[in-house]
Each structure stands twice: as structure tokens, then as C-alpha cells.
Amino acid sequence: MNDIVETRWWWIRHAPVINPEGRIYGRCDLEADCGDAAIYEGLAAMLPREAHWVASPLRRTHQTAAAIHAAAEHHGGAIAPLIEPDIVEQDFGEWQGLSWPELEARDEKSYHRFWLAPAHQAPPGGESFDALSVRVAGAIGRLTERHAGSDIVAVAHGGPIRAALALALGIEAERALAFAIANCSLTRLDHIADPATPSGVWRVAMVNQLPGRFRR
């Protein structure tokens, strides 16, 4: 039992973005609405006290991490999470900034093909969900090795969290798109390794869990 190394990933999707026109934002660096303190108090209560924090390069993940940290008395100050470029949201290329009706009017054929085969279809100038899944898996592997036996809190986006679930469950990226990942939800994935299985196995502890009174 002493040879077992358990590394726990605590994935949090960022707070809702301020996007009144409902445009496709992908990697657009929008502000997050972190105004409801109760959400972040609930998340803080669910998270481990000692953890390595990582976030994507986009400000909405940094703002969410800061709101959680401010709500947690045991942290007592601002945090500076490690910025991990490989857990950033999917790049929607030329589609970013468009509304969905604008996209359909501009390129109806690509719009419908994207929804029929979303994991394989890359928007013009962007990336597919399959490509996102490859880079997220690489980041998970690197950070799991670096922080083996620890807790890792990753404040990221819906796409990367679905990709992490695909890796943990050993399923195709396409199937992982079926998971609902709400803003400010918590998904925990545990990596367990021992001398007999050095590459480790995954355990799914929770998916899309909302804090406190926000649970449904």
C-alpha cells in the first residue's frame, strides 16, 4: 500500500463570461462574472488546503481562481497559479466573435458539419476537439509526473475538462463531448500508480459537481 501514488486533479470550469450578445468566444479573452461570493465559498470548502494551482492563459480562469482563493480563509491572500498554455480552450479560429446565427448565415455547410462531427472538424483557422484532447493529455501527463502524490487544482474551460474525462475513461474524444460541464462546477479525477502499473490508472471521483446550494 505504501508504494501507491495517488495524484488528485480538481478541475474547475471558470465563472460565466460577460458575453451579453452570446457570441462564440473560444479563446477570446473575456472577463468573468465573479460577483456571487457564495459560489466561491462553496468551491473553497470543497477543495484541498494544500494544492498546486494551474490555470489557462485566459483571464477568466485567473479571475475565477482569485475569487475562490479570496473566499478561502485558509489561503489568506492572492494566488499566482502556474499558467499552463495546453489547458486553454479550443481555438475556434475565424468563427470567434460571431454569433451562432451569423456563423450559419456566413458558412452554413461548415456550421452543420461541425455539429455532426465536432471532435474531428476544425473551424477555419482553428483546431478540432481531437487536437485539443491531444495537447490536454500531454499537459496532464507532465503535471501528474511533476506533482505525483499531490493535489492539483486546474481552473480551465469546458473543452479541456471534457478532454481530461476522455483520457481518464479511455474513451474517444467524440464521446466525451456528451458531458455537461457547468460554469464553476468541480470535476475530480484521481491518477493512481504503483510499481506494477507505473503508467497508472484513473478513477473518476466526481463530474460537474456544483457547490453548496447550487447543486441540482
C-alpha positions as CSV (number, residue, x, y, z in Angstrom):
1,M,0.0,0.0,0.0
2,N,2.9,2.4,0.7
3,D,4.0,2.1,-2.9
4,I,0.7,3.5,-4.2
5,V,1.0,7.1,-5.5
6,E,-2.3,8.9,-5.9
7,T,-2.4,12.3,-7.6
8,R,-5.8,14.1,-7.5
9,W,-6.9,16.5,-10.2
10,W,-9.5,19.0,-9.2
11,W,-10.9,20.6,-12.4
12,I,-13.0,23.7,-12.2
13,R,-14.6,25.4,-15.1
14,H,-14.3,29.2,-15.0
15,A,-17.1,31.5,-13.9
16,P,-19.6,32.7,-16.6
17,V,-18.1,35.1,-19.0
18,I,-19.5,38.6,-19.6
19,N,-20.9,38.0,-23.1
20,P,-24.3,39.7,-23.4
21,E,-24.6,39.1,-27.1
22,G,-23.9,35.3,-26.8
23,R,-21.1,35.3,-29.2
24,I,-18.7,32.4,-29.9
25,Y,-15.8,33.2,-27.6
26,G,-13.4,30.2,-27.5
27,R,-10.1,31.8,-26.9
28,C,-11.3,35.4,-26.8
29,D,-10.0,36.8,-23.6
30,L,-13.3,37.9,-22.0
31,E,-13.9,39.0,-18.4
32,A,-15.7,36.6,-16.0
33,D,-18.6,37.5,-13.7
34,C,-17.3,36.5,-10.2
35,G,-19.9,38.5,-8.3
36,D,-21.7,35.8,-6.4
37,A,-19.4,35.2,-3.4
38,A,-21.4,32.1,-2.2
39,I,-20.3,30.1,-5.2
40,Y,-16.7,30.6,-4.4
41,E,-17.1,30.0,-0.8
42,G,-18.7,26.7,-1.7
43,L,-15.9,25.7,-4.0
44,A,-13.3,26.7,-1.5
45,A,-14.9,24.4,1.1
46,M,-14.7,21.5,-1.4
47,L,-11.0,22.0,-2.3
48,P,-7.9,20.7,-0.5
49,R,-6.0,23.2,1.6
50,E,-2.6,22.3,0.1
51,A,-2.5,22.0,-3.7
52,H,-0.7,23.1,-6.8
53,W,-2.8,25.5,-8.7
54,V,-2.7,25.8,-12.5
55,A,-4.8,27.9,-14.9
56,S,-5.1,28.5,-18.6
57,P,-3.6,31.8,-20.1
58,L,-7.1,33.4,-20.3
59,R,-8.1,35.9,-17.7
60,R,-11.4,34.3,-16.9
61,T,-9.6,31.4,-15.3
62,H,-7.3,33.7,-13.3
63,Q,-10.3,35.7,-12.0
64,T,-12.1,32.5,-11.0
65,A,-9.1,31.2,-9.2
66,A,-8.7,34.5,-7.4
67,A,-12.4,34.5,-6.3
68,I,-12.1,31.0,-4.9
69,H,-8.9,31.9,-3.1
70,A,-10.3,35.1,-1.6
71,A,-13.2,33.1,-0.3
72,A,-11.0,30.5,1.4
73,E,-9.8,31.8,4.8
74,H,-7.1,29.2,5.0
75,H,-5.4,30.6,1.9
76,G,-5.3,34.2,3.2
77,G,-4.3,36.2,0.1
78,A,-3.9,36.2,-3.7
79,I,-2.6,33.2,-5.5
80,A,-0.5,33.1,-8.6
81,P,-1.4,29.8,-10.4
82,L,1.0,28.2,-12.8
83,I,0.0,29.3,-16.3
84,E,-0.4,26.2,-18.5
85,P,-1.0,27.0,-22.2
86,D,-2.0,23.5,-23.0
87,I,-5.2,23.6,-21.0
88,V,-6.6,26.7,-22.8
89,E,-10.0,26.4,-24.5
90,Q,-10.5,25.2,-28.1
91,D,-9.5,27.7,-30.8
92,F,-12.5,28.4,-33.0
93,G,-10.4,30.4,-35.4
94,E,-12.4,32.6,-37.8
95,W,-15.6,31.8,-36.0
96,Q,-14.6,33.5,-32.8
97,G,-16.6,36.7,-32.2
98,L,-19.5,35.6,-34.4
99,S,-23.0,34.8,-33.1
100,W,-24.3,31.4,-34.0
101,P,-26.9,32.9,-36.5
102,E,-24.1,34.9,-38.1
103,L,-22.0,31.8,-38.4
104,E,-24.8,29.8,-40.0
105,A,-25.5,32.6,-42.4
106,R,-21.8,33.0,-43.3
107,D,-21.0,29.3,-43.8
108,E,-24.0,27.0,-43.5
109,K,-22.2,24.0,-44.8
110,S,-19.3,24.2,-42.2
111,Y,-21.7,25.1,-39.5
112,H,-23.7,21.9,-39.9
113,R,-20.6,19.7,-40.5
114,F,-19.2,21.0,-37.2
115,W,-22.2,19.8,-35.2
116,L,-22.3,16.4,-37.0
117,A,-18.6,15.6,-36.4
118,P,-17.5,18.1,-33.7
119,A,-14.4,16.1,-32.5
120,H,-12.9,15.9,-36.0
121,Q,-14.0,19.2,-37.5
122,A,-11.7,22.2,-37.2
123,P,-13.1,25.7,-37.8
124,P,-11.3,27.7,-40.4
125,G,-8.0,28.8,-38.8
126,G,-8.8,27.0,-35.6
127,E,-8.4,23.5,-34.1
128,S,-10.5,20.4,-33.7
129,F,-11.6,19.0,-30.4
130,D,-9.4,16.0,-31.2
131,A,-6.3,18.3,-31.4
132,L,-7.4,19.9,-28.1
133,S,-7.6,16.5,-26.5
134,V,-4.0,15.6,-27.5
135,R,-2.5,18.8,-26.0
136,V,-4.5,18.5,-22.8
137,A,-3.4,14.9,-22.4
138,G,0.2,16.0,-22.7
139,A,-0.3,18.6,-20.0
140,I,-1.9,16.2,-17.7
141,G,0.9,13.7,-18.2
142,R,3.6,16.3,-17.5
143,L,1.9,17.8,-14.4
144,T,0.9,14.4,-13.0
145,E,4.6,13.3,-13.1
146,R,5.8,16.6,-11.7
147,H,3.4,16.7,-8.8
148,A,3.0,13.0,-8.2
149,G,1.2,12.2,-4.9
150,S,-0.2,15.7,-4.6
151,D,-3.4,17.6,-5.3
152,I,-3.7,19.7,-8.5
153,V,-6.4,22.4,-8.8
154,A,-6.8,23.2,-12.5
155,V,-9.0,26.2,-13.4
156,A,-9.8,25.7,-17.0
157,H,-12.6,25.5,-19.6
158,G,-15.3,23.1,-20.7
159,G,-13.4,21.7,-23.6
160,P,-10.2,20.8,-21.7
161,I,-12.3,19.3,-18.8
162,R,-14.1,17.0,-21.3
163,A,-10.8,16.1,-22.8
164,A,-9.5,15.1,-19.3
165,L,-12.6,12.9,-18.8
166,A,-11.9,11.2,-22.2
167,L,-8.3,10.5,-21.0
168,A,-9.4,9.2,-17.6
169,L,-12.2,7.0,-19.1
170,G,-10.2,5.8,-22.1
171,I,-12.9,6.9,-24.5
172,E,-12.8,8.6,-27.8
173,A,-12.8,12.4,-27.7
174,E,-16.2,12.4,-29.6
175,R,-17.9,10.6,-26.7
176,A,-16.5,13.0,-24.1
177,L,-18.4,15.8,-25.7
178,A,-21.6,14.4,-24.2
179,F,-20.6,15.5,-20.7
180,A,-22.2,18.6,-19.3
181,I,-19.6,20.9,-17.6
182,A,-21.3,23.9,-15.9
183,N,-19.5,27.1,-15.0
184,C,-18.0,26.9,-11.6
185,S,-18.5,23.1,-11.5
186,L,-16.0,20.7,-10.0
187,T,-14.7,17.5,-11.6
188,R,-12.2,15.3,-9.8
189,L,-10.1,12.7,-11.5
190,D,-7.6,10.6,-9.4
191,H,-4.5,9.1,-11.0
192,I,-3.3,6.0,-9.1
193,A,0.1,4.4,-9.8
194,D,2.2,1.7,-8.2
195,P,5.3,-0.4,-9.2
196,A,3.1,-2.9,-11.0
197,T,1.3,-0.2,-13.1
198,P,3.8,2.7,-13.3
199,S,1.7,4.3,-16.1
200,G,-1.2,4.4,-13.6
201,V,-5.0,4.1,-13.8
202,W,-7.7,6.7,-13.4
203,R,-10.6,6.9,-11.0
204,V,-13.5,9.3,-11.6
205,A,-14.5,10.7,-8.3
206,M,-17.0,13.4,-9.4
207,V,-18.2,15.1,-12.5
208,N,-19.8,18.5,-12.9
209,Q,-20.4,18.9,-9.2
210,L,-21.8,22.3,-8.2
211,P,-21.0,23.8,-4.8
212,G,-23.5,24.0,-1.9
213,R,-26.9,25.4,-2.7
214,F,-26.1,25.4,-6.4
215,R,-26.2,21.6,-6.6
216,R,-29.1,20.1,-8.5
